[in-house]
Amino acid sequence: MKKVLFLSAIAAMAMASCSNDQVFDQPQNDGDYITLRAAGGTRGIAVGDAVGLQATTFRAVGLEPDGNAYLDATVRYSNEWTYDNKKAWPTAALDFYAVNPAAHDKLTAVTFNSTDKKFTYEVPIAVADQVDVMYSVKTNQTKSNRTVDFLFKHALAQVAFKATTTDAKFSAEINGIEVCNLVNKGTFTYPTVNTAAGEASNGTWSNEATVANYAISTVGGAAVTEINNTGKQVSANDGMLMILPQTTTKWTTTKDTPVTIETANTNKECYLKIQLKLKEDNSYIVGSADAFATVYMPFGYTWQMGKKYIYNLKFGNGAGYDENGDPILQFIEFNPTVDPWIEEQVVDIDM
């Protein structure tokens, strides 16, 4: 009997900024000085919506036609969007490029010149250190524009987990989920057009070959208990993974052809590592009252920038594999045979 842990992407919601994004009100420009501000629609771990941008700072660079940086500012919000050392509009039009956050130790090689508009990002291992990296482009801006309104888009993808059981007789507990062998570093190149809703103005990623393992933060920072067939959220709202857009190679183990976790790591194949307890009625069939069992499950998908993916882990028909690639949950099966009747010698009985 095939033993598997079913995973279903129950939601894949586009996170790109929408046409009705909020634009913050701001006073008229002070003379001919350049005013910069953010037009929101941003969602993620660090930034929940347009108003959330007010708690962050972003870097804005205005390039002259020859690629010279006429303006390079860190923009912040304090009653209004502002930056230090205000600059007046030049005669020539400027092309503006922005990145949020303005600075981060894993956001490096940020380059804005005539030939390159890009940055490199390495996703931190700790969820708390991960940020919602965003970008914006606003070209051909002149004094007549007065204010440069940046529409930010998400450069990363977001992954979260829920859990449920296949039947009311099953109940589960999860003490942690780790996504293993995700590509963790890449270089992002800005689009050549103004950022807008939809994929036409998306930038592009060129990822490196390095991989890392990422553990989600669970709701309440503790084991998620009493998971039944009605389902339950596992990822904390501020504990969802912000990962590089990528297509992973799924761990290739099967019931009939086991592949070890060691081999999966060598081949950089992606899988989930789950700390699990599973009961059928009142009896533990995975783990015990005192200890969680470690189970593994092949996990490979394509994740696009600006989209959030929620995966529902369904326990009951299976519970994943062990480190040797063999199914963990072995159901009791019966294969009856009957010993044949043995015919004895016929005995005559006189009446």
N, C-alpha and C positions, 0 to 999 in steps of 0.2 A: 504494500500500500504506500502510495507516495505521501511523504510527510513534508509539508511545506508551510512556510509562514507567508500568508498572503499580504501583499502591500498594494494599496490602491491610492493613486494620486487623486484625492477627492476634491482638490481645488487647485487650480493654477491661475492665479489672478494677476493680470498685467498691472505693473506698478509704475508705468511711465506717467509723467505728468499729463494732466488732462486739459482740455480747452477751457474749462471753467475754473481753472486754478485761481486761488485768491491772489490778488495783487495788493500789497500794503499801500495804504494812503501815505503820502509824504508831501511836505510843503514844497512850494515852488523852488526852483534852483536859485541859489544865491549868485546872481549875475550870470557869468558865462562858465562857471565851474562845472565839471563833470560830476553827475550824481549817479551812484550805483545802488541798485536794490535787487532783492530776490523776489521772484514770483513763484509761489510754492508748489504744492502738489507733491511733497516729498514724504515718503513713508519708509520705515525700516526700524532698526534697533534704536539708533540714536535720534532719528528725526521721524516724528509721527505724522506731521502734516505741515502745511505752510507756516503756521504759527511756530511750529517746532524749530524752524530755521532761525528764529530769533535767539535761540540759546546757543547757536553755533557761530563760527566765523568762516568766511570763505575768502579765497584769494582770487583777485581779478587782475588780469593783465590786458592792457590795450596796446595793440601792435600797429605801428605805422606801416604804410605800403612797403617800405624796405625791410620790414621785419624787426625794426628797432622797438623796444618796449618803452613806449611813451609814458605809460602808467603801470605801476605794479603795486597793488594795494591789498591790505587785509581789511575786509569789510565786516563790520559788526553792527549789531542792532542795539540801540539805546534810545527808546522812544521813536527813533527813525534810523534808517540805514545810513551809516557814516563811515568815513575812513580818514586817516591822518594825512596831512600835507595835500590838501585839495589842489587839483590841477585844472587849469582852464582848457576849454576845447581848442585843439589846434585847427589849422586851416584844412589839413588833409583828413580824410575819413579814417576811422580806427576800427580794427577788428578786435573784439573782446572775447577772451576765454577765461572761464572760471572753474575752480575746483573747490569742493567742500569735502572734508574740512580743510582749512587754510594750511594746517600743518599736522603731521602725524609721523611718528618714527618709522612706520612701515610704508609710508607714502613717500617715495623717493624719485630722484631723477625727473622732477617736474620741469618740463622744457616747453617754452613758448618762444619760437623765433620764426624766421621766414620759411624754414624747411620742416621743422618738427613742432608738433603740438601733442605732447604725450606725457605720461607719468608711469611709474612702476609701482605696483602694490603687492605686498606679501600679507596674506590673511593671518592675523595673530591667532595663536593656538587658543588662548582664553577668550571665551565669548564676550566677557566684559570689556575686552580690549578691542573688539571688532567694531568697525565704524561703517556707517552707510555712506560709502564714497559716491559722490555725485559730480556731475559735470554740466557745463552750459556753454553755448556759443552764441554770440550776437555780433554779426559782421556789419561792415559799412555804416558805422554810426558817426553822425556829425552833430554839430552844434544844434541843428534843427530838431534832433531827437531829444535834446535836453537831458532826459534820464535814460540810462541803460537798464532795461528790465531783463534780468536773467531768468530763464525758465530752466530749472534744474531737472536732470534725469538721473536715474539710478544706474550706476556702472556695474553693480553686483546682482547676484540672485539671492533669494532668501529661501531657507528650508526649515520646515517645522514638522512636528510629529503629533499624532493622536493615536489612541489605541482602543481596541474593542475586542470582544470575543465573538465567536461564531454562534454561540448558543448560551442560554441563560444558565446552564449547568456548569459553565466554565467561569472562573474569575482569575484575574491576573494582577500582579504587582510589577512595576518597573522601577528599578533603582538607578537607571542610567542608560543612555543610548550614545554610542560613539560611531561616527561615520569615518571609516578608515580608507586611506589612500586617495584622498582628494588632492587634485592639483592645487598648490597653494600660492603660486607666484606668477605674475604676468605683467605685460606692458600694454597699456591702454592708449590707443591713438584716437584723437578727437575727430568728429565728423567735419566735413568741409562746408556744411550748411548749418543754418541756425537750428538750434534744438527746438523741437515741437513734439506734440503728442504723436504716438505711433512709432514704428520702427524705422522709418525712412531717414531719420536724423540720428540714429544710433551710432556710437563709435564702435571700434573693434578691439578685441583682445588678441594678443599673441602670447600664449601661455608657455611657461617653461615646463620641464619634465619632472620637477621635484614634487613630492607629495607629502602630506601630513595627515594626522588623525585629529578629528574634532569632536569633542563631547558637548552635547547640548546641555543647557541648564533646565532642570525640571521645575515644574510648578512648585513653588514654595521651597525650592532647593532641597527637597527630600524625596523619598520614594513615593511614587504615585500608586495608591492602593485602590482596591475595590473597583478595578476595571472590569466591566461586564459587557453584555451585548448592547447596551445603550451608548457605549463609547465614552471616552474621557480625554481631555487635553493633557499631553505629556510635556511639551515644550512650554517653558515660561514665556510670557509675552515679551520679556526683555532677554530671553535666552535662545532665541531663534538664530540659526547659523546664517551669517552673511558671507557667501562663498563666491569664488570666481566663476563666471559663466564657463561651462565646460561640458563635454560629453565623456562620461566615465566608462571604463571597461568593467563589466560585472564579473565578480567571482564565478568561476565556471563549474563549481562542484555540482554534482547531481547525486541522487540516491544510487544510481547504477554505476556512476564513475566518480568516486570521491576525489576531491582535490584538497590538499591541506591548506590551512591558513598560512603556513610558512611559504608555500608555493604562491599563494595569492599575493603575499607581500613582495615576494621576489618579482612577480609579474606586474606589480602595481595595480592589482585588480581590486575593485571597490566592494565593500561589504559593510554591514552593520554589526556592531558588537553590543549585545543587549544583556543587561543584568535582569534576570527574569525569575519570577515565581508564578507557577500556573497550577490551579486546582481544578479538579473535576468533582463537583459536589463538594464534599468536605475533605477530600484526599489530595495531597500534593502529587502531581505527576511530573513537574519540573521544579527543581529546587526543593526547599523544605521550610518548615516554620522558622528555622534559625539561620538559613543561608540562601542567598540568591545563586542561581546557576548562570554561567556565562554561555550564551547561545550566539550563533553567528548566522547571518542571512545575506545572500547575494543582493547587491544593491547597485544598479547602474542606470543612469538616465541622462538626458540632455537638459541642462539648465541654462536658460537665457537671461540676459541682463534685464533688470527692471521687472522681473516676475517673481512671485511668491508661490512656493509649492508646499502643500500640506499632505503628508503621507499618513494613511491610516493603517496601523499594524493590526492584523486580525489573527488572534490566537484561537486555537481549538482544533482545527483540521491538521495542525502541525505546530512546531515550535522551533524551527530552524535546524541548524547543524552544529556538531561539535568541532573542535579544532582540527580533527582529522577529515572533516568533510562528510561525516556520516550523519544521517538524521538522528535527532535527539529523541523525539517523541515516538516511542514504539508502542503501538496499540496491541492489546492482547487479542490474539487470533486463535481459532480452533481449526484443527484439521483432523476430524475423526476418521478412524478406520474400524473395521469390525473383524474380529477374529472369526474365520469361517467355522461353520458347524462341522463337527467331526462325526461321521456316521459310524456307529458301532454295529457289530454283528447282530443280525436279527435272531431273536430268541423265541422259540415256540413255547407257548404256555397252554397246557391242556386244561380244559374247563370241565 
